Amino acid sequence: MRVLRLVVHARTREPVLLLGEEDGDRCLPVFLRRAQADVISVGTRTEEDPLLPQDVLIPVLAGLGRKLERAEITSLVDSVYTAELVFDGDTRVPVLPSDALAIAVREGLPIGVADDILDDVGQPISQFFPDGTDAPPEKQLQDFKEFLADVSPEDFGAPGSG
């Protein structure tokens, strides 16, 4: 998955991260906690960036001889996502989706989403961006804000409900 946009939901004022398939037309909106949305808004860490609390994870892992490989959104239960950080040797640690996404974006790691989640609640990218993701960013943002103005997290419902 790739990050398409980070916006603020007009009605709830909650941050929303829109993830899109690398090689497909489906996307997934994920409502975030504000602190993690702030980290995501900074983007991938560079050498010049001041360190954030999440940045201590990678050196600690290296010191323990481990490597963080990716973040995955693993399930959707009662309209709430679950997520895991995936380490070398396929070791998995459950974490909040906001935390998994913040770490993945900050470290430039791959983000995975379980196929059944995309099958159940994935939306066509064209629904969010009628002019496509190649349209000017201002137009994409306008299209996405118009879509979000009339939805809430519950609109993406439980698997199989929409």
N, C-alpha and C positions, 0 to 999 in steps of 0.2 A: 504494500500500500504506500501511497505517497500523500504528503500533506498538500491539500488543495487550498485551503483558507482557514484562518482563525478569525472568527467574528464574535460579536456580542449579540445574543438573541434579543430582539427589540422588546418583546413583551416581558420576559423574565429577567432581563439584564444579565443572564448567565453566559459565560463564554462557551462557544461551540467550535470544535475542531472538525473540519470536513476532510475525511480521508477518502482517497480515490484509488481504484485498482490501477496497478501498473500497466496491465495489458487487458483492460476491459472498460466497460462503461458504467460500472456500478460505483456508488460512493456510500459512505456511512457517516452521518453526523454523530459526534460524541460530545455530550455536554460535559464540561470540565469544572474542576474547582479553580477558583481565581488564582491562587498562588501558582499552580501548575500551568495555567494559561499564561501567566506572566513569564515563566521560564520558556515556554514554547514560543512566545512572541519574540524572545531574544534570538532564537534560532540556534544553529549549530555552534558549539563552542569553538573559539579560536584562541590562539596563544595570548592575544591582547586583552581578552575579556577578563573582567574580574571574576573570581571564583564564586560559584553559587553552592548552596548546600549539596545539591545532587552531584556536583563535580568531584566530591571526595570518594564516591563509590568506585570509580574506575581504578584509581591508584590503590585503594584498599584491596580490591579484587586481584590486581596484579601482584601485590605483596603476598597474597595468599596463593598465588600460582593459578588463578582462575581468570576466565575471560567472559565478559558479557557479550552475547552474540546478537540478541534481538529481543523485541517486546512483542507479545501476542495478546490480542483480545480473544479470549477463549470461549466465552459463553454469554448468553443473554437470558437472565432469569428474572421474571416479574419486572421487565423493562429496565433492568440494571445489568450493565456489563460486568464481567469479571476479566481479569488479566493476569498474565504471568511474565516475569523476566526469564529469559532462557539463556543459560550459561553453557560453556563448553561441556561436552559429555551429556548434553540434553538434560542437565539439571534444571529444574523449574522451581521458581519461587512465586507464589501468589502475591500480588500487590494490587493496589487500587489502579484502575485504568488511567486516571489522570497522572499518577506517578509514573507508570510504565511509559506513557506517551511522552511525558516531559523528559525522562531520561533518554528515551530513544531519539527524540528530536535533538536534544542537547548534544548527544554523542554521535549523531549521524548514523544510527543503527537502523536496520530493517524493522518494519512494523508489519506484523501479520494479523489477519482477522480470519477466524474460523469460517470455512465455506458455508456452514449452515446458518451463520449469522447473516452473511451477505445474501444468501438465498431467501431468508425470511424477512429481513428488514432493509436490505440494500436498496438504494434508490438510483434511478438513472441519473448520471451526471447532468444530462440535458434538462432534467427537472429543476436543478439548481442553477445551471448556467445555460440558458437557452441559446446564447450566442457562442457557446463552446468555451473551453478553457484556454483557447488561443486568443480570445477577445481581449481587448485592453483591460488591465486589472481593475480600473474604475468601473467598467461595464460589468465585469464578473461580480464584483463586490455588490453593485446595485442589484443584480439579478438574485444573488444569494440572500441579501437582506430582505428583498421582497418575498422570497419563499419563506424565510424564517419568521417573518412578521405574523404569520398565521398558523404556526405549528408550536407544539410543546414536546417535551420528551415522551409523554404518553402517546403521542401520535405515531411513534415508531413501534409502540406496543409490544406485546409478548410475541414470541415466534409463532408464526402461522396466522396472526391476526390481521395482517395487512401486507 
